[in-house]
Amino acid sequence: MFEIVAIFRNETTYFIEQISQNARRVIYSDLVHTFVSPLTEIFLGAFIWRNTGSLLSVACYKIGEWIFLPVVFYLNGRLLQKYAVQKTFALGSVLAGISPLALMFFGASNNALIFLYGCLYGIGNGFYYANRNYLEFKETMAKARGYFFSLLSSISGFAGIVVPLVAGWFIFFGTQTHWYTATYAYWGLFVIAFFLLLLCAAIIRRGNFAPAQLDSLIIRSAFFWTKRRILYFAHGFIDGIGFISTLLLLYLFGNEGALGTAVSITTICIIIASYLFGRFAKERYERITLAISAVLFFISGLALVCLPQVSGIVLYVLIMSVISNFAIIVSTSIGLTLADQENKNLLNSRYAFIVDNELFLNFGRIAGIAIIVSLAIFGSQRLGLFYGPLVISLVHVLCLIIFFKKSTT
């Protein structure tokens, strides 16, 4: 017992020493948001799938979300030149919470409406993540970023166990007992998500953040495809097809209870590993981790195609759950370091790199989902669902080969 207390005190001291007060407030806000993400990412896609049974409908929502993200990142920079970051952060939190409620209220009757709901969610997320990413970039130093993002990943992992499990069985319980419908259950979950987003904004509002001083919102580089842009484009492929795991699990199990349990189980195996990586791994291991993640991405896509359906889906979801966490840790850390090098430590230009990173990240997301949609339209829905990840993994590997070979920044 005393050893556990000593370890906890040691980690708390290390946390305070490594992370500034403002950065800790960003972490506290992120902590609350980790309980929102499974609701708006996993179960929002599940709700659309439940009501339409169409991969294309889910894709329309995601495309709507990603198209507006970079535009809003730029617009947010303009607003930061006049307003405090706390206000623009709150705007994003409110809009991101309204979108799922609008989808529930007006329904998902056709793909055009679903696309518009995705646009609204993308606008809200754009304001939210633009300000959160700006605060993360501004309030953290390069030497502590690996620890910072690993800590966030570990915190997210805990929420990733509890929220999908509870939310999934909450939906399933109502449908089995007939005490309430699945629609009412989704209403409850999205209302909770809305109020949690308001709490995120309240935490940031109490922070003592200096006014933003943004000299430029556009990166003018001698090279269009810099290493940083290639890295974010490549990461977009992994980040953009996260919803495929949700659809595959629903395809396999058929209900939200099993979906929530499966997501929770896959999360358990990565929590300790993510934290230990950030706590003890050195910076030189980041690129090796990136390469291993790309190989595992390809193996997971191959398993989905070659193995029997049940084992293929389980292996794919398990591997993707692991590599998505490690990929975001190393990609974000390397990407911000490359931005520092391009930036020449001109702090007033940092936000321009946030906008630029998001632009190329969404290029990758949209390119990936375009591959899946093309396979579904010109082939079949099953072809897009099962073969899409393999094709995308090959393109992802190619992008990283170019990244490692490229000598210029």
N, C-alpha and C positions, 0 to 999 in steps of 0.2 A: 504493500500500500504506500509506504513512504517513498519507495523507488518511483512509483507512478507519479506521485505528487512532485518529486524532484525533477522528473523528466518534463512534466507539464510546466513547471516554473522555468526550466532551462529554455524550453521552446518559446515560452512567452517573452522571456528576456531577449532571446534572439530576434523574435518578431519585432519588438519595440526598437531594438538597435538597428535593424536592417530597413524597416519601413517607416517613413516619415508620418507625422500626424495626419496630414491631408491625404496621403496615400492610404492610410488605415481607414479613413472615412470612405474612400472609394471602395475598399474591400468590404466594409460593412454594408454599403449599398448593393454591391455585387452579391453579397451573401443572401440578401433578401431576394434579389432577382433570380438567383439560382432555383428558388422555389416557384418562380413564375415560368421559367423557360420550358420545363417539361409540359406544363399545361398548354402553353401557346404553340409549342413546336410539335410535341408528340400527339397530344389529344386534339389539337385543331386539325391536323392532317387526318387523324382517325375519324373525326366528325364528318369531314368532307367525304372521306372514303365510305363511311357508313351510309351516307345519304345518296351518294352517286354511284359508288362502286367503280369509279373511273380514275385511272391513272392520269389521264389528261386533265381532269378537273383539279386534282391536287397540284399538277404541274402548272396550271393556269394561275393558281393562287401564289405559288412560289415565284413564278416569273414576275407577277405583279409586284410582289414584295421586293425583288432584287433590282428591277428596273429603276425604281425610284430611290433606292438607297444612296448611290453616289451623288445624285442630283441634290438630295436633301443634305448630304454632308457638305456640299459646296454652299448651299443656301444657309445652313447653320453657321458657317464661317462668317458670312455677311452679317448675320444677326449678332454673333459674338463681338463684332466690332462696335456694337451699340448697346448690347444688353449683357448682363452678368450671366455666367455659365449656369448658375443655379436656375435661372428662368428658362433658358432654352432646354435644359435637362428636364425640367418639370413638364414642358410642352410635349416633349417626346414621350414621357411616361404616360401622360393622359391619352394621347392619340393611339399609342400602342395598346392600351387597355380597352379602348373603345372598339377597335376593329373586330375582335372576336364576338363582342356583344352585338355589334351590327350584323354580323354573319348569322348569329342565332335569331335575332329579331326579324330580319327580312328574309332569311332562308337562303338555301343554296340551290335555287331552281335551275340556273343555267350557268354556263362557263363564263359568260360575259360579266355577270354579277359577281361570280367568284373571283374573277380577275380584278374587279374594282375593289373588293374587300382586301385583296392582297396588296393593291396599291396603297390603300389607307394604312394598312399594317406596315408597309414598307416606309411610308412617310413618318409614322410614329417611331418605328425602329431606327430610321435614319437620324432623327433628332436625338434619340436616346443614345445610340452607339457612337455617334459623332462626338458627343460631349463626354461619354464615358471613356472612349479611346483617347481623346485629347487629354483628359485628366490623368489617365494611366501613363501616357507618354510624357506629360509635363511633370508629374509628381514622382516619377521613379527614375533612378539612375541605372546605367547599364549593368553594373556589377550585381545589382539586386533583382534584376528583372526575371532571371530564371527562377529564383525563389518566389518572387511575387506571383508569377503566372502559375507556377506549380501549386502554390497555396490556394489560389483561386480554383484551380482544377480539382484539388482535393475537396474543397468546400462544396463545389458543384457536384462532386461524386456522392457526397452524403445526401444531398437533396435528390440526386438522381436515383438513390435507393428508395427513399421514403415516398416521394411524391408520386412516381408512376405506380408503385404498389398500392398506395391508399386510393389514388384517383381511379385507377383501373377497376379495383374491386368495388369502389363506391358506385361506379356506373353499372357494373355487372350485378351487384346486389339488388339494385332497384328493379332491373329488368326481370330478375328471378323471383323476387318477392311480390312484385307488382305494387310496392308502396309508392313508387314514383317511376316515371319513364326515364329512358336514357336522355331524352331531350332536357328534362328538368335537371338531371344530374350534370349535364354539360353546362347548363345555365349557372348552376351553383359554382362549378369549377372556374368558369370565366369571370364571374363576379368576384371571386376570391383573388384571381389574378389581377383584376383591375385595382383592387384596394392595396395589394402588395406593391404594385407599381407606384401608387401614390406614396407609399411608405419609402420607397427608393428615393423619390424626389425629395421627401422631407429630410432624409438623412443628408443628402448633398446640400440642401438649402442651409443647413446649420454649419456647413464647412466655411473656413476662412480662406477662400480661393482668390488669388490675385486676379484683377481684370485681365482678360485676354488681350494680348498685343500681337496682332497678326499683320505682318508686312505683306504677305502674299498668300493667295489661295490656290495658285496654279504652279506646278513644278515644270520648269523649263530645263529639260535635260538635253545634253548633246546626243544621247542615245535614247531611242524610244523604248527598246526592250532592255532595260537595265536589269541587273541581277535581282534587285528588290522586286521589280514588277513581275519578273518571271516566277519568283518564289510565291508571290501572292496569287498570281494567276493559277499556278499549280495547286496551291492550297484550296483554291475555290472549287476544284473538282471534288475533293474530299468533303469539304463543308457543304457543298451544294446538293449532294445526294444523301444527306443524313435521313431524309424522310423515307427513303427506300427501305431502310431497316424496319420502320414502323409498318409500312404496307406489307412487307414480307411476313412479319409476325402476325398481323391480322389475317393475311392470306392463309397462314399455317394454322393458327389457333381459332380464329373466328370470333373472338370476343375481347373486350377491353380488360377484363380481369386477368386473363392469361397474358395479354400484351404488357400490362403493368408489371406483372411478376417477372416476365422474361427480361424486361428492361432493367429492373432492379437487380436481378441476378448478374447480368452482364456488367453492371456498374461496380459491384463489390470487388471484382478481381483487379480493378485498376486504381482504386483509391490510394492504397498504401504505396503502390509502385509510382504513381504520379508525384506524390509528395516527396518520396525518397529521391526521385530523380532530380527534382528542383533543389532539394536540401543538400545533396552530396555530389551530384554529377558536375563535372567541370565544363566550362564553355566549349572545350575542344570536342566534347561528345555530341554536341548539338547536330552537326552535319552528318555524323554517323547515324544518329537516331532518325534523321530525316530520310536517309537512304534506306534504312531498314523498314521504316513506315511505308515507303513506296513499294518495296518488295512484298510486304504483307498485304498491302492493298490489292496487288495483282493476284496473290495467292487466294485471297478471299473471293475475288471475282471468279477465279478458276474453280474454286470449290462450289460456288453457286451454280455453275454450269455443268460440272462433271460429276458431282456426287449426287446420291439420292436426295430427293427434295427436302426431307426433314433434316438430315445431317448437313446438307449444303446450306440451308437457311440458318441453322443454328451456328455453324462455323463462321459463316459470313458476318452475322450480327455480332458474334463475340469478337472476332478480329477487328471489325470496323469500330466497335466501341472502344477498343484499346488504342488503335492507331489514331483515331480522331482526336483523342485527348493528348497524346504525345505530339502529334503533328501540330496542333494549335500552340502547344507550349514552345516548341523549337522554332516554328515558323514565325510566331510573333516576336520572340526574342531576337532571332537572326534578322528579321525584317526591320525592327526598330534600330538595331545596331547599324545596319546598312544605311538606314535613313540618317542616322547621326553622322555617318561618313560623308554622305552626299550633302548633308546640311551644313557641314563645317562648323557645327555647334552654334549656329545662328538660331537661338531659341524662338525668335519671333516668326520664323518660317516653319515651325514644326507642324502646325495645323495643316499646311499645304500637303505634307506627306501623309497625314491621316486621310485626307480626301483622295489623294492619289492611290494609296494602298487599297482603300475601299473600292475604287473604280476597277482596279485590276482583279481584286478578289471577286467582284461580281461578274466581270468578264468570264472568269473561270466557272462560276456557278451557272451562269446562263448557257455557256458552251456545253457544260456537262448535261444539263437538263434538256438541251436541244438534241443531244445524242439520244437520250432516252425517249423523248417525244417522237423523234424521227423513226426509231425502231418500232414504237407502238403504233404509229400511223401507217407506215409502209409495211410493217410486218404484223405484229399482234401485241396486245397488252402484255401477255406473258413474255414475249420476246424482249420488250423494253424493260420489264421488271427483273428478269433473270439474266439477260445478256448485256444489258446496258452498263452495269458496274464493271464488267470485264473490259469492255471497249474503253470506258473512261479511264480505267486503271492504266491501260497501255499508253494513252495520251499523257496521263499524269507522269508516268515513268519517263517518257520522252522529254517532257518539260524540265524535269529535274536533271536529266543528263545534260541538257543545254545549260541549266543553271550552274552545275558543277564545272562545266568546261569553260564557261564564260569568264574571261579574265578581268574585264572592265566592271566598274561599279554598276 
